[in-house]
Amino acid sequence: HMAQQIVVAKLRNLRVLLQRHRRQGKPDLDEAIAGLERMEASAGRTRTLHALLGQEGSATALYFRGYRTLLPEPWQMGRRTRRPPTDPVNALLALGYTLLGQQAVSAAEAAGLDPYAGFLHQDVYHRPSLALDLTEEFRAVIDGLVLHVCSHRVLGLDDFRAGGEDERPVVLETEGLKRYIVAYRDRFARPILHPRLRERMPLWRFVHLQAQEIARCVREGDAGYRGCVFR
């Protein structure tokens, strides 16, 4: 149930990101938005973790088909690749998720949780599975950040170079990396209205509150986990 609610919140937030851009006049998002809505409902009805992961994977692939259309020229994104990322957009997404993962480890530990014991992500040696669970609901924030730095010329393609033999295929140069980290910190420091508490607070606190929500469910034996859903 915990894994279900994490995935449902993740898909809702991805859908909200696309809907926000559709309201700003971006075309060709209807199919992805409608598909995410259906898969969000389907994820909530799954009975096994295997089925849930299948729904999540299908939904994420559909989402990125819509997400690619939001990138401004000359930015382009090929197939979603992670290990290693093969183009600048994938590299920015991977870096953002990594920074978020580090923040999630701190949030889990501050809540008294073991960051290596997850619900959605399986236990793998030296992988902070619970921290990865925490990042899922906030992936849309990173995706929005990448659109921002590309659209507002915080970064350009000239901030990247091809990697060498012992490097990743594409490398973000030092000055670009610094600007990206500043943009990341600014995004998570910006106060916004918490959807459930109705209080304005910096976004980094949302991550800590979700860790506390997981801890509450574990300690109380309560299956009613409340995901963080943006509006």
Secondary structure, 3 states (H helix, E strand, C coil): CHHHHHHHHHHHHHHHHHHHHHHCCCCCCHHHHHHHHHHHHHHCCCCCHHHHHHHHHHHHHHHHHHHHCCCCCCCCCCCCCCCCCCCHHHHHHHHHHHHHHHHHHHHHHHCCCCCCCCCCCCCCCCCCHHHHHHHHCCHHHHHHHHHHHHHCCCCCHHHEEECCCCCCCEEECHHHHHHHHHHHHHHHHCEEECCCCCCEEEHHHHHHHHHHHHHHHHHHCCCCCCCCCCC
